[in-house]
Amino acid sequence: MGAFFVYILKSSVCLAVFYLFYRLLLSKETFHRFNRFALLGILLLSCIVPFMEVTVKEPTEVHQQFLTFEELLLTVGVSPVEEAGNIMLVSDFTWREMLLLVYLSGIVFFLIRTVWSLFRMLHLIRDSRIVSRENGITIIAHRKNIAPFSWMKFVLISETDLLENGTEILVHEVAHIRKRHSIDLLVADICIFFQWFNPASWLLKQELQNIHEYEADECVINQGIDAKKYQLLLIKKAVGTRLYSMANSFNHSSLKKRITMMLKEKSSPWARLKYLYVLPLAAIAITAFARPEVSTELDEISAVKVNDLTAIVKAEEVKSAEILSEDGIKVKGRVLDEEYSSGIIGANVLIKGSTIGTVTDEEGRFELPVEAGNVLQISFAGYKTVEVKVSADEKEQDIVIVMSGEKPSAGGQVFQIAEEMPSFPGGIDECMRYIARHVKYPAISIENGAQGIVSVRFIIEKDGSISNPKIAQGVDEYLDKEAMRVIMSMPKWKPGKQRGVAVRTQFTLPVKFRLVVDEAKKDNTPLQNRKK
């Protein structure tokens, strides 16, 4: 949804800038047909320009890729008076949901408003008498004294106007139909649905309606109808009520502008050159508002070798192992490399079929609460996954798990930046929701009042899996481990790509832990002395 908002904002800026130049350069010209297409072209360009990309080929200094967007700093909140088992998670991003709600409410409101206007018009049409059908145009008369208007192939006029001023009004409204002005207004309304907050969209529709009236007035005068008589008719009809509509109404509010435009001398043919303003303006907009795609020779970017991996070895697959729980609640163990007998840092230890788990520390050690019969999955990039069944029939205090695996077939290059960076399934919003659902604020961190941002640096492998996690910025031991655990429990990402080929990409994800202090904290009672 974030990408859609960015697109709408870019489109709104483009629309406002284009319309401003139209008002300054073209609005007073008498080229009504050109002005009409210029306004429609502005709508089209404002929709297209944000999609365009500019390729800029220049040397690029590559830095560590961080997700610096403020929305990625997920806040995990907890009330200190809650029990450790009932930790409350809150999010700092309710403003995004509120913004989305307001925006969607605006769309729904104006959609309902337009549908209601359409319903009223159709009701008037059904409740009227058909006067004639000619050349695909249906003229209908209503018994009530309503303002004449046209919509699509229908002209609606009151019985009184039909008898008194039928010729002038019908010529005017038929001109609207033949020039398909209703379609223009429909396009403008669709634009307003999505940009209802943008004054330029409303002003553009109003200007489009003015041009429609200028064109229809010009057709009336060209039919040989006396201009002064027609202008008096406009003044007379201007005192009536007006129906909000998607239609072209004979009784239009900009009466002074219409009469002034009828009396105005035709613009010089050279004035048409002003329409060329759209070319440099569009070029500027494409450069300024579209998202640039920086093209660089990534071969020259220093590739980072994977020095943080303890070892990558060749050995036989370990199909299963037995871990004996000391009391059926907590398992302690150490994960070692088979060849070097050294601890594997950051190995992922999960209870199979759940998201409960942990990661090994710098010595390869871990602790995890389990139940008898649980199966643990120990995994790490470059090693074969080990499945370990927990048994309670024997007791052993410290367990050693030996992992082995095969060397990756591809090279160990890790890109700090790629043409297409990795992405979480469902996008950034889904990534935040995943962390919010699975993170647990450690009870000891609550008691210590620990909070802050934990930045976890890891590698997205070619298959989208996460490997080699490291704490780039820590807070305390327990928050660091919890952040590592949640990151390593994530599903596979969409891998980064270089020239269309999946590559290993380094990534850093910040997670913000925050204690939300409730009213109970006002008594200044130390956390450890509070009744749980």
C-alpha atoms as one frame of an Amber mdcrd trajectory, in Angstrom:
protein
   0.000   0.000   0.000   2.937   2.290   0.648   3.956   2.166  -3.018   0.406
   3.134  -4.018   0.497   6.174  -1.721   3.835   7.251  -3.179   2.369   6.932
  -6.674  -0.722   8.988  -5.735   1.424  11.732  -4.194   3.708  11.900  -7.228
   0.705  11.977  -9.530  -0.857  14.762  -7.447   2.271  16.899  -7.640   2.494
  16.375 -11.402  -1.167  17.302 -11.834  -0.777  20.462  -9.749   2.340  21.612
 -11.615   0.885  20.923 -15.071  -2.390  22.648 -14.210  -0.562  25.695 -12.836
   1.263  26.164 -16.131  -2.007  25.711 -18.012  -3.636  28.479 -15.976  -0.726
  30.834 -16.558  -0.279  30.224 -20.290  -3.428  28.827 -21.904  -6.583  29.469
 -19.902  -7.328  32.825 -21.586  -6.848  31.614 -25.150  -9.846  30.986 -27.419
  -8.552  27.643 -28.711 -11.255  25.753 -26.855 -10.651  22.438 -28.578  -6.899
  22.601 -27.936  -7.471  23.619 -24.318  -9.832  20.723 -23.813  -7.297  18.196
 -25.093  -4.567  19.938 -23.090  -6.512  19.356 -19.862  -7.195  15.732 -20.745
  -3.514  15.352 -21.629  -2.585  16.758 -18.214  -4.683  14.043 -16.569  -3.016
  11.378 -18.699   0.518  12.650 -18.078  -0.019  12.917 -14.330  -0.942   9.217
 -14.333   1.933   8.076 -16.566   4.898  10.186 -15.417   5.254   8.567 -11.942
   5.727   5.176 -13.640   8.609   6.379 -15.796  12.185   5.640 -14.772  15.337
   7.504 -15.654  18.589   5.601 -16.090  21.567   7.576 -14.835  24.936   6.009
 -15.585  27.519   7.323 -13.193  30.046   5.965 -10.661  28.325   5.125  -7.411
  29.875   4.912  -3.977  28.348   1.913  -2.292  27.535   1.959   1.408  26.030
  -0.643   3.664  22.399  -1.151   2.726  20.169  -0.196   5.662  16.408   0.004
   5.765  16.363   3.586   7.022  12.651   4.127   6.519  11.141   5.155   9.808
   8.289   2.732   9.350  10.697  -0.200   9.510  11.637   0.641  13.077   9.054
  -1.671  14.513   8.125  -0.817  18.075   7.376  -3.665  20.401   5.733  -2.329
  23.541   5.017  -3.971  26.856   3.310  -2.803  30.009   5.611  -3.529  32.979
   2.709  -4.543  35.243   1.683  -7.366  32.900   2.767 -10.894  33.612   5.706
 -12.141  31.632   3.522 -14.653  29.825   1.034 -12.007  28.714   3.268  -9.489
  27.015   1.376  -6.815  25.139   2.622  -5.819  21.697   1.848  -2.390  20.286
   2.827  -0.704  17.075   3.914   2.877  16.394   2.318   2.785  12.956  -1.314
   3.449  13.779  -0.932   6.791  11.982  -0.504   4.875   8.721  -3.704   2.981
   9.322  -5.466   6.241  10.197  -4.165   7.885   7.024  -5.338   4.933   4.961
  -8.759   5.044   6.631  -9.187   8.766   5.908  -8.068   8.335   2.297 -10.367
   5.369   1.644 -13.238   7.181   3.370 -12.783  10.069   0.948 -12.869   7.715
  -2.034 -16.020   6.014  -0.754 -17.718   9.359  -0.026 -17.125  10.812  -3.481
 -17.975   7.518  -5.143 -21.317   7.434  -3.325 -21.862  11.102  -4.171 -21.316
  10.450  -7.870 -23.493   7.337  -7.882 -26.255   9.305  -6.145 -25.996  12.041
  -8.775 -26.226   9.410 -11.501 -29.240   7.846  -9.803 -31.024  11.217  -9.658
 -30.376  11.843 -13.340 -31.652   8.419 -14.343 -34.733   8.937 -12.191 -35.452
  12.250 -13.949 -34.968  10.613 -17.344 -37.358   7.753 -16.532 -39.909  10.216
 -15.156 -39.916  12.359 -18.327 -41.692  12.349 -21.674 -39.754  11.426 -24.811
 -40.024  14.260 -27.332 -37.894  12.853 -30.134 -35.129  10.422 -31.058 -32.856
  11.517 -33.879 -29.277  10.568 -34.843 -28.907   8.595 -31.638 -29.885  11.568
 -29.444 -32.967  11.332 -27.226 -34.724  14.559 -26.221 -36.980  14.257 -23.197
 -39.156  16.830 -21.441 -39.994  16.984 -17.741 -43.084  18.566 -16.266 -41.130
  20.231 -13.445 -39.236  23.485 -13.940 -35.681  22.086 -13.826 -32.470  23.392
 -15.369 -31.745  21.825 -18.789 -28.800  19.446 -18.998 -27.334  16.749 -21.218
 -25.705  13.453 -20.337 -24.354  10.889 -22.772 -27.135  10.549 -25.419 -29.893
  12.284 -23.449 -31.051  15.921 -23.392 -33.446  16.753 -20.568 -35.430  19.999
 -20.685 -38.515  21.252 -18.860 -41.811  21.559 -20.722 -41.736  25.331 -20.146
 -38.228  25.806 -21.602 -39.103  23.602 -24.557 -42.001  25.894 -25.497 -40.304
  29.250 -24.779 -36.590  28.805 -25.680 -36.409  25.301 -27.070 -34.270  26.018
 -30.143 -31.373  27.778 -28.361 -31.262  25.335 -25.469 -31.459  22.226 -27.648
 -28.696  23.438 -29.975 -26.523  24.069 -26.911 -27.159  20.689 -25.281 -26.894
  18.701 -28.524 -23.465  20.293 -29.026 -22.398  18.815 -25.659 -23.511  15.363
 -26.773 -21.867  15.483 -30.192 -18.565  16.566 -28.679 -18.813  13.767 -26.065
 -18.326  16.116 -23.129 -19.890  13.636 -20.701 -16.944  11.289 -21.188 -14.545
  14.087 -20.235 -16.433  14.687 -17.000 -16.468  10.969 -16.239 -12.670  10.834
 -16.605 -12.321  13.908 -14.375 -14.544  12.305 -11.735 -12.418   9.148 -11.732
  -9.373  11.337 -11.138 -11.167  13.038  -8.239 -11.974   9.663  -6.665  -8.260
   9.029  -6.137  -7.120  12.641  -5.707 -10.041  14.143  -3.802  -7.551  15.835
  -1.461  -5.825  17.618  -4.364  -7.305  21.079  -5.164  -5.817  20.859  -8.666
  -8.116  17.941  -9.552 -11.207  19.970  -8.629  -9.976  23.092 -10.413  -9.169
  21.058 -13.514 -12.676  19.613 -13.653 -14.166  23.091 -13.237 -11.975  24.417
 -16.041 -12.982  21.474 -18.221 -16.651  22.293 -17.627 -15.992  25.926 -18.583
 -14.397  24.842 -21.860 -17.366  22.581 -22.582 -19.664  25.583 -22.207 -17.425
  27.732 -24.426 -17.536  25.065 -27.139 -21.316  24.669 -26.891 -21.844  28.453
 -26.908 -19.666  28.713 -30.003 -21.838  26.094 -31.748 -24.986  28.084 -30.895
 -23.566  31.303 -32.358 -22.341  29.445 -35.460 -25.909  28.164 -36.021 -26.984
  31.758 -36.721 -28.741  32.396 -33.415 -28.535  36.058 -32.375 -25.697  36.460
 -29.860 -27.404  39.168 -27.761 -30.636  37.185 -27.538 -28.682  34.117 -26.494
 -26.745  36.058 -23.851 -29.995  37.413 -22.398 -31.273  33.849 -22.234 -28.165
  32.831 -20.267 -28.740  35.660 -17.797 -32.384  34.684 -17.419 -31.601  31.020
 -16.785 -28.805  31.847 -14.343 -31.297  32.705 -11.582 -32.618  29.106 -11.406
 -31.402  26.260  -9.216 -28.688  23.910 -10.365 -28.413  20.160  -9.913 -25.001
  18.785  -8.944 -24.224  16.432 -11.755 -21.801  14.525 -13.885 -23.714  16.185
 -16.719 -23.287  19.385 -18.709 -25.830  21.886 -17.455 -27.182  24.765 -19.528
 -27.430  26.771 -16.334 -23.693  27.018 -15.564 -22.402  29.206 -12.750 -19.555
  30.881 -14.721 -21.909  33.158 -16.655 -19.566  36.148 -16.793 -16.716  34.053
 -18.218 -18.978  32.616 -20.911 -20.256  35.973 -22.102 -16.728  37.432 -21.995
 -15.400  34.537 -24.060 -18.163  35.019 -26.681 -17.221  38.688 -27.068 -13.465
  38.108 -27.029 -11.382  38.311 -30.206  -9.900  35.083 -31.483  -6.383  34.334
 -30.288  -3.487  34.695 -32.686  -2.476  31.454 -34.438   1.016  31.981 -33.038
  -0.412  31.513 -29.553  -0.640  27.806 -30.340   3.103  27.630 -29.737   2.334
  27.922 -26.034   1.124  24.334 -26.092   4.716  23.258 -26.580   5.313  24.127
 -22.929   4.224  20.599 -22.084   7.379  19.068 -23.625  10.044  20.576 -21.315
   7.632  20.460 -18.395   7.017  16.741 -18.902  10.766  16.135 -19.180  11.360
  17.990 -15.911   8.558  16.075 -14.212   9.903  12.724 -15.396  13.296  13.591
 -13.941  12.037  15.164 -10.728   9.086  12.987  -9.806   9.798   9.599 -11.335
  11.917   7.118  -9.425  15.478   7.091 -10.745  17.114   3.793 -11.468  20.837
   4.174 -10.912  22.734   2.031 -13.375  26.275   1.181 -12.312  28.854  -1.420
 -13.126  28.310  -3.552 -10.077  31.253  -5.734 -11.044  33.453  -2.935  -9.772
  31.743  -2.889  -6.400  33.800  -4.741  -3.870  32.200  -8.080  -3.141  32.318
  -9.118   0.490  33.620 -12.600   1.156  31.842 -14.544   3.820  34.443 -14.396
   6.556  31.836 -14.605   9.296  30.942 -18.214   8.528  32.671 -20.514  10.973
  33.148 -23.209   8.357  31.584 -24.825   5.326  32.431 -28.506   5.155  31.678
 -31.672   3.228  30.320 -34.561   5.259  27.563 -37.107   5.402  24.027 -36.043
   6.221  22.976 -36.351   9.844  19.450 -37.725   9.726  18.531 -37.522  13.402
  19.870 -37.250  16.927  18.631 -37.582  20.487  18.561 -34.745  23.007  17.702
 -35.668  26.561  15.781 -33.024  28.486  16.837 -32.436  32.060  13.349 -31.674
  33.369  11.172 -31.728  30.264  11.148 -27.912  30.149  14.525 -26.597  29.010
  17.157 -27.998  26.682  20.723 -26.724  26.724  23.144 -27.522  23.990  25.944
 -26.528  21.676  26.075 -26.705  17.873  29.513 -27.569  16.474  31.066 -27.802
  13.035  32.058 -31.395  12.244  35.431 -30.632  10.674  36.738 -27.828  12.873
  34.887 -28.682  16.113  34.147 -24.993  16.594  30.843 -23.456  17.621  28.542
 -22.285  14.834  27.348 -18.736  15.437  23.766 -17.897  14.512  22.494 -21.416
  13.848  18.712 -21.459  13.833  17.138 -23.788  16.425  13.362 -24.117  16.006
  10.682 -26.432  17.354   9.376 -28.170  14.235   5.913 -27.043  13.198   6.064
 -23.789  15.180   7.826 -20.431  15.221   9.283 -20.991  18.701  13.039 -21.133
  18.670  16.342 -19.399  19.263  19.756 -18.855  17.690  23.156 -19.948  18.910
  25.520 -17.454  20.517  29.146 -16.728  19.668  30.185 -20.099  21.114  27.430
 -22.025  19.366  25.443 -22.510  22.579  21.664 -22.295  22.998  18.893 -22.788
  25.537  15.285 -23.516  24.587  12.163 -24.509  26.578  10.626 -27.634  25.030
   8.266 -30.490  25.790   8.981 -34.173  25.567   8.339 -35.424  22.056   9.130
 -32.113  20.356  11.377 -32.259  17.311  13.994 -29.541  16.948  15.286 -28.362
  13.585  18.814 -26.979  13.568  19.717 -25.197  10.347  22.413 -22.924   9.011
  23.407 -21.851   5.505  25.877 -24.288   3.956  24.921 -27.108   6.329  22.367
 -29.861   6.088  19.407 -29.394   8.411  19.507 -31.626  11.492  16.285 -32.936
  13.015  16.545 -33.653  16.733  13.877 -35.404  18.810  13.521 -34.430  22.461
  13.307 -37.370  24.868  12.581 -37.351  28.597  13.583 -40.929  29.455  17.173
 -39.962  30.219  18.785 -36.863  31.659  21.815 -35.071  30.401  22.789 -31.539
  31.186  24.697 -30.401  28.134  24.094 -31.665  24.601  26.476 -31.435  21.663
  25.031 -31.363  18.141  27.456 -31.831  15.270  26.417 -30.323  11.946  27.800
 -31.091   8.525  27.000 -29.964   5.042  28.136 -29.269   1.505  29.881 -26.322
   0.072  27.647 -24.135  -2.056  28.098 -24.668  -5.784  28.183 -20.936  -6.504
  30.799 -18.513  -5.292  30.667 -16.794  -1.932  30.160 -13.265  -3.239  27.840
 -11.147  -1.137  26.456  -7.985  -2.712  25.890  -4.975  -0.517  23.702  -3.490
  -3.240  22.104  -5.135  -6.262  20.026  -4.019  -9.197  17.005  -5.587  -7.503
  17.211  -5.686  -3.720  15.609  -8.522  -1.711  12.025  -8.108  -0.529   9.904
  -9.794   2.131   6.875 -11.757   0.839   3.992  -9.296   0.773   6.226  -6.245
   1.116   7.362  -4.049   3.994   3.949  -3.911   5.682   3.764  -7.699   5.854
   7.321  -7.798   7.227   6.300  -5.470  10.063   3.196  -7.512  10.794   5.253
 -10.713  10.875   7.679  -9.276  13.429   4.826  -7.880  15.542   3.115 -11.285
  15.618   6.181 -13.312  16.528   8.397 -11.136  18.716   8.257 -11.664  22.492
   9.651  -9.115  24.911  11.973 -11.040  27.284  10.757 -10.848  30.897  14.244
 -10.105  32.214  14.537  -7.164  29.819  11.220  -5.855  31.144  12.503  -6.041
  34.709  15.733  -4.302  33.729  13.865  -1.627  31.779  15.877  -2.441  28.658
  14.658  -0.900  25.416  16.074   0.478  22.173  16.882  -0.449  18.599  18.470
  -3.769  17.718  19.907  -3.841  14.200  20.413  -7.322  12.788  22.654  -7.755
   9.763  22.165 -10.910   7.730  22.501 -12.373   4.247  19.619 -13.201   1.936
  20.745 -16.304   0.069  19.976 -17.042  -3.582  17.029 -19.199  -2.548  15.662
 -16.444  -0.284  16.722 -18.051   3.002  18.398 -16.046   5.776  21.930 -16.838
   6.905  24.883 -15.441   8.832  22.972 -13.156  11.217  24.978 -10.706  13.291
  24.057  -7.948  15.696  25.129  -4.716  14.025  23.766  -2.622  16.886  22.696
  -4.197  20.151  20.806  -3.160  23.271  21.176  -5.985  25.754  21.835  -9.703
  25.559  18.197 -10.782  25.721  16.738  -8.236  23.331  19.557  -9.030  20.908
  18.775 -12.741  21.040  15.047 -12.136  20.600  15.632  -9.951  17.546  17.960
 -12.604  16.102  15.396 -15.345  16.788  12.563 -13.519  15.030  14.717 -12.616
  12.031  15.914 -16.204  11.636  12.344 -17.554  11.908  11.204 -15.509   8.910
  10.021 -17.301   5.771  12.117 -17.125   2.634  12.480 -13.690   1.059  12.444
 -12.854  -2.616  16.212 -12.839  -3.287  18.139  -9.927  -4.718  19.008 -10.040
  -8.397  21.918  -8.819 -10.483  21.367  -8.782 -14.245  18.329 -10.981 -13.713
  20.233 -13.651 -11.730  19.617 -14.288  -8.021  22.596 -13.273  -5.860  23.500
 -13.300  -2.177  22.738  -9.886  -0.698  23.610  -8.373   2.649  20.711  -6.756
   4.484  20.238  -4.921   7.779  16.882  -4.795   9.547  16.347  -2.554  12.610
  13.841  -3.656  15.266  12.843  -1.156  17.925  11.889  -2.389  21.386  10.008
   0.059  23.570   8.484  -0.275  27.014   5.032   1.290  27.162   4.567   2.537
  30.703   0.964   2.581  31.861  -0.731   4.373  34.721   0.620   1.859  37.212
   4.101   3.259  36.791   3.036   6.584  38.280   3.335   5.142  41.810   7.141
   4.987  41.265   7.217   1.412  42.595  10.292  -0.470  41.363   9.421  -3.035
  38.729  10.857  -5.924  40.672   8.732  -5.062  43.757   5.434  -4.874  41.927
   2.876  -7.597  42.329   2.690  -9.650  39.189
